[in-house]
Amino acid sequence: MLVELCRKYHFAAAHYLPMAPEGHKCRRLHGHSYEIEVAVRGEVDPERGWLTDYGDIDKQVRPVVAELDHRTLNEIAGLENPTSEVLCGWLWERLQDRLPGLFRVSLAETCAATCHYFGP
């Protein structure tokens, strides 16, 4: 049985988009309460009855989220231009070797703006 497990995480951070056009509101420093959703996909182990333990996902994802929480994202290596797209790719790079079956990383910076990344 093929399943997809999803787990959500939250963090707050500031950023600005230096590549946005002059006068664009996102070029100025501002903050978001971000929501990340990490999805892993795979076959259910017939003996255990699950793909993986949600706690095992947490052990891998929470330290990465902690690197972002209450920070200015532009100051983190690789996030000098921290768009949602770039941030999803940055998260994928840090999680792909930690989470077997990583299928998707999603990032919402507002309740109406979400980016989904499915890997390279």
Backbone as JSON, one array per atom type, in Angstrom:
{
  "sequence": "MLVELCRKYHFAAAHYLPMAPEGHKCRRLHGHSYEIEVAVRGEVDPERGWLTDYGDIDKQVRPVVAELDHRTLNEIAGLENPTSEVLCGWLWERLQDRLPGLFRVSLAETCAATCHYFGP",
  "N": [[0.84, -1.17, 0.0], [0.75, 2.07, -1.01], [1.51, 5.12, 0.51], [1.25, 8.56, 1.6], [2.72, 10.53, 3.97], [2.26, 13.44, 5.89], [3.62, 16.21, 7.57], [3.4, 19.07, 9.61], [5.08, 22.15, 10.34], [6.06, 25.1, 12.12], [7.44, 28.39, 11.97], [8.8, 31.61, 12.77], [10.06, 34.4, 11.05], [12.14, 37.0, 9.7], [12.62, 38.71, 6.58], [13.87, 40.04, 3.47], [13.5, 40.84, 0.03], [15.97, 41.16, -2.04], [16.15, 41.11, -4.8], [13.76, 41.88, -5.8], [11.77, 44.23, -7.66], [12.64, 47.74, -7.6], [10.94, 49.68, -5.2], [9.05, 47.73, -4.71], [7.05, 46.2, -2.22], [8.05, 43.94, -0.9], [10.74, 44.19, -1.02], [11.54, 45.57, 1.13], [12.46, 45.09, 4.59], [10.62, 42.67, 6.31], [8.31, 40.48, 8.05], [7.21, 37.03, 8.5], [4.92, 34.53, 9.61], [5.7, 31.5, 9.12], [4.61, 28.41, 7.58], [5.58, 25.13, 7.25], [5.23, 22.23, 5.33], [6.07, 18.91, 5.27], [6.33, 16.12, 3.23], [6.44, 12.64, 3.06], [6.74, 9.7, 1.08], [5.81, 6.36, 0.45], [5.9, 2.73, 0.69], [3.78, 0.96, 2.89], [4.92, -0.77, 5.7], [4.13, -4.07, 6.04], [4.17, -5.58, 8.41], [4.54, -3.75, 10.57], [2.59, -1.92, 9.98], [2.79, 0.72, 9.21], [4.36, 3.47, 7.45], [6.44, 5.13, 8.4], [7.44, 6.4, 11.6], [5.87, 9.26, 12.88], [7.28, 10.68, 14.79], [9.92, 10.1, 14.12], [10.17, 11.53, 11.79], [9.91, 14.1, 12.84], [12.29, 14.26, 14.38], [14.2, 14.63, 12.43], [13.39, 16.89, 11.0], [12.81, 19.05, 12.77], [15.32, 20.14, 13.83], [16.29, 21.44, 11.54], [14.32, 23.33, 10.99], [14.64, 24.85, 13.28], [16.96, 26.23, 12.69], [16.03, 28.34, 11.23], [14.13, 29.73, 12.69], [13.02, 32.72, 14.16], [14.95, 34.36, 12.94], [16.78, 36.49, 10.66], [16.32, 35.73, 7.51], [17.89, 36.28, 5.26], [20.47, 36.37, 6.23], [21.39, 33.81, 6.43], [23.39, 31.3, 5.05], [22.98, 30.61, 1.66], [20.46, 31.59, 1.55], [20.31, 34.2, 0.71], [18.67, 35.54, -1.02], [15.79, 35.12, -0.1], [13.28, 33.91, -1.32], [10.08, 32.24, -1.46], [10.35, 30.07, -3.16], [13.15, 29.65, -3.28], [13.62, 29.12, -0.59], [12.16, 26.73, -0.23], [13.71, 25.01, -1.83], [16.13, 25.13, -0.39], [15.36, 23.94, 2.03], [14.71, 21.38, 1.07], [17.25, 20.47, 0.22], [18.55, 20.16, 2.7], [17.02, 18.2, 3.87], [16.75, 15.96, 2.23], [18.63, 13.81, 2.42], [18.19, 13.02, 4.98], [15.59, 12.15, 5.29], [14.14, 9.37, 4.3], [12.3, 8.66, 1.37], [11.39, 11.24, 0.95], [9.12, 13.38, -0.49], [7.83, 15.82, -0.98], [8.2, 19.29, -0.26], [6.58, 21.9, 1.24], [5.88, 25.36, 1.54], [4.3, 27.89, 3.24], [3.89, 31.29, 3.28], [1.97, 33.06, 3.84], [-1.57, 32.78, 4.54], [-2.62, 32.59, 2.06], [-0.63, 32.13, 0.21], [1.39, 29.78, -1.06], [4.13, 27.62, -1.7], [5.06, 24.7, -3.44], [7.46, 22.18, -3.54], [8.98, 19.6, -5.34], [11.42, 18.42, -5.51], [14.57, 18.0, -7.33]],
  "CA": [[0.0, 0.0, 0.0], [1.5, 3.32, -1.14], [0.92, 6.22, 1.28], [2.0, 9.8, 1.77], [2.57, 11.11, 5.3], [2.58, 14.86, 5.9], [3.82, 16.77, 8.91], [3.5, 20.53, 9.53], [5.95, 22.83, 11.29], [5.91, 26.55, 12.06], [8.51, 29.25, 12.47], [8.66, 33.03, 12.47], [11.34, 34.95, 10.59], [12.13, 38.21, 8.88], [13.41, 38.66, 5.35], [13.59, 41.02, 2.42], [13.83, 40.26, -1.27], [16.82, 42.15, -2.68], [16.02, 41.07, -6.25], [12.45, 42.43, -6.18], [11.94, 45.55, -8.29], [12.65, 48.93, -6.75], [9.61, 50.11, -4.81], [8.21, 46.58, -4.35], [6.96, 46.14, -0.76], [8.84, 42.83, -0.35], [12.15, 44.57, -1.01], [11.79, 46.08, 2.48], [12.47, 44.09, 5.65], [9.31, 42.35, 6.87], [8.32, 39.14, 8.63], [6.1, 36.1, 8.27], [4.77, 33.31, 10.4], [5.74, 30.49, 8.06], [4.21, 27.03, 7.83], [6.22, 24.16, 6.37], [4.68, 20.88, 5.33], [6.99, 17.93, 4.7], [5.62, 14.89, 2.86], [7.22, 11.46, 2.66], [5.89, 8.76, 0.37], [6.39, 5.04, 0.32], [5.08, 1.56, 0.95], [3.53, 0.63, 4.29], [5.5, -2.03, 6.17], [2.97, -4.89, 6.4], [4.25, -6.04, 9.8], [4.33, -2.64, 11.5], [1.36, -1.21, 9.63], [3.05, 2.13, 8.92], [5.5, 3.82, 6.61], [7.45, 5.58, 9.35], [6.88, 7.05, 12.78], [5.89, 10.72, 12.79], [8.35, 11.14, 15.67], [11.18, 10.02, 13.38], [10.17, 12.69, 10.88], [10.19, 15.27, 13.7], [13.71, 14.27, 14.77], [15.0, 15.1, 11.31], [12.95, 18.19, 10.49], [12.83, 20.13, 13.77], [16.58, 20.88, 13.89], [16.42, 22.3, 10.36], [13.4, 24.45, 11.22], [15.25, 25.68, 14.33], [17.97, 27.11, 12.06], [15.33, 29.45, 10.59], [13.2, 30.4, 13.59], [13.39, 34.02, 14.73], [16.18, 34.82, 12.28], [16.66, 37.2, 9.39], [16.67, 34.65, 6.6], [18.96, 36.73, 4.35], [21.78, 36.18, 6.87], [21.7, 32.38, 6.42], [24.05, 30.9, 3.8], [22.08, 30.01, 0.69], [19.17, 32.28, 1.59], [20.55, 35.63, 0.53], [17.46, 36.01, -1.69], [14.93, 34.09, 0.44], [11.92, 33.76, -1.83], [9.48, 30.95, -1.08], [10.93, 29.04, -4.02], [14.52, 29.4, -2.82], [13.53, 28.52, 0.74], [11.77, 25.33, -0.42], [14.9, 24.29, -2.3], [17.07, 25.07, 0.73], [14.84, 22.92, 2.94], [14.87, 20.07, 0.41], [18.68, 20.1, 0.27], [18.89, 19.73, 4.05], [16.19, 17.08, 4.32], [16.7, 14.83, 1.3], [19.42, 12.68, 2.9], [17.71, 12.68, 6.33], [14.23, 11.6, 5.26], [13.87, 8.45, 3.19], [10.99, 8.83, 0.77], [10.97, 12.64, 0.87], [8.36, 13.57, -1.73], [7.44, 17.21, -1.21], [8.35, 20.31, 0.78], [5.71, 23.03, 0.95], [6.11, 26.5, 2.41], [3.29, 28.95, 3.17], [4.32, 32.5, 4.0], [0.7, 33.62, 4.29], [-2.63, 31.78, 4.37], [-3.02, 32.56, 0.65], [0.54, 32.01, -0.68], [2.13, 28.55, -0.75], [5.01, 27.05, -2.73], [5.3, 23.26, -3.31], [8.66, 21.74, -4.25], [9.02, 18.16, -5.45], [12.8, 17.96, -5.72], [15.13, 18.28, -8.66]],
  "C": [[0.9, 1.24, 0.0], [0.78, 4.43, -0.39], [1.83, 7.44, 1.25], [1.69, 10.33, 3.16], [3.02, 12.56, 5.25], [2.67, 15.33, 7.34], [4.04, 18.27, 8.75], [4.36, 21.07, 10.66], [5.78, 24.33, 11.09], [7.17, 27.24, 12.56], [8.21, 30.68, 12.06], [10.03, 33.57, 12.08], [11.09, 36.22, 9.79], [12.93, 37.95, 7.61], [13.08, 39.87, 4.49], [14.06, 40.38, 1.13], [14.63, 41.27, -2.08], [16.7, 42.17, -4.2], [14.65, 41.55, -6.72], [12.67, 43.81, -6.8], [11.95, 46.67, -7.26], [11.21, 49.34, -6.46], [8.67, 48.98, -4.43], [8.22, 46.43, -2.83], [7.83, 45.03, -0.17], [10.34, 43.11, -0.39], [12.55, 45.13, 0.37], [11.75, 44.93, 3.49], [11.06, 43.92, 6.21], [9.36, 40.92, 7.39], [7.09, 38.34, 8.28], [6.09, 35.07, 9.39], [4.62, 32.19, 9.38], [5.16, 29.16, 8.53], [4.91, 26.17, 6.78], [5.43, 22.87, 6.46], [5.68, 19.98, 4.6], [6.19, 16.66, 4.44], [6.64, 13.81, 2.49], [6.25, 10.46, 2.06], [6.59, 7.42, 0.29], [5.39, 3.95, 0.65], [4.97, 1.3, 2.45], [4.19, -0.71, 4.59], [4.34, -2.91, 6.65], [3.0, -5.39, 7.85], [3.94, -4.93, 10.79], [3.03, -1.9, 11.23], [1.55, 0.27, 9.38], [4.24, 2.28, 8.0], [6.68, 4.2, 7.49], [6.73, 6.22, 10.53], [6.96, 8.56, 12.59], [6.99, 11.31, 13.67], [9.71, 11.09, 14.99], [11.29, 11.14, 12.36], [10.54, 13.94, 11.67], [11.67, 15.37, 14.05], [14.61, 14.81, 13.67], [14.67, 16.53, 10.89], [13.11, 19.31, 11.51], [14.18, 20.85, 13.88], [16.8, 21.82, 12.7], [15.53, 23.52, 10.51], [13.98, 25.4, 12.28], [16.31, 26.62, 13.78], [17.33, 28.38, 11.5], [14.54, 30.31, 11.57], [13.78, 31.64, 14.23], [14.75, 34.5, 14.22], [15.8, 35.76, 11.14], [17.19, 36.24, 8.34], [17.82, 35.02, 5.67], [20.35, 36.5, 4.92], [22.22, 34.73, 6.9], [22.28, 32.01, 5.05], [23.06, 30.16, 2.9], [20.72, 30.68, 0.62], [19.34, 33.79, 1.45], [19.39, 36.31, -0.2], [16.34, 35.04, -1.33], [13.47, 34.13, -0.04], [11.36, 32.43, -1.33], [10.1, 29.81, -1.88], [12.33, 28.66, -3.56], [14.5, 28.69, -1.46], [13.09, 27.05, 0.65], [12.95, 24.49, -0.89], [15.93, 24.11, -1.21], [16.65, 23.99, 1.72], [15.03, 21.52, 2.34], [16.32, 19.6, 0.51], [19.07, 19.57, 1.65], [18.15, 18.49, 4.5], [16.32, 15.82, 3.46], [17.5, 13.61, 1.78], [18.96, 12.2, 4.28], [16.39, 11.91, 6.32], [14.04, 10.67, 4.06], [12.44, 8.65, 2.67], [10.5, 10.26, 0.69], [10.34, 12.88, -0.5], [8.1, 15.04, -2.04], [7.78, 18.05, 0.01], [7.47, 21.48, 0.36], [5.97, 24.12, 1.99], [5.02, 27.52, 2.18], [3.82, 30.15, 3.95], [3.11, 33.32, 4.44], [-0.35, 32.53, 4.09], [-3.04, 31.65, 2.91], [-1.85, 32.34, -0.3], [1.4, 30.84, -0.25], [2.94, 28.13, -1.96], [5.2, 25.57, -2.42], [6.52, 22.91, -4.13], [8.75, 20.23, -4.18], [10.41, 17.61, -5.73], [13.27, 18.22, -7.14], [14.63, 17.32, -9.73]]
}
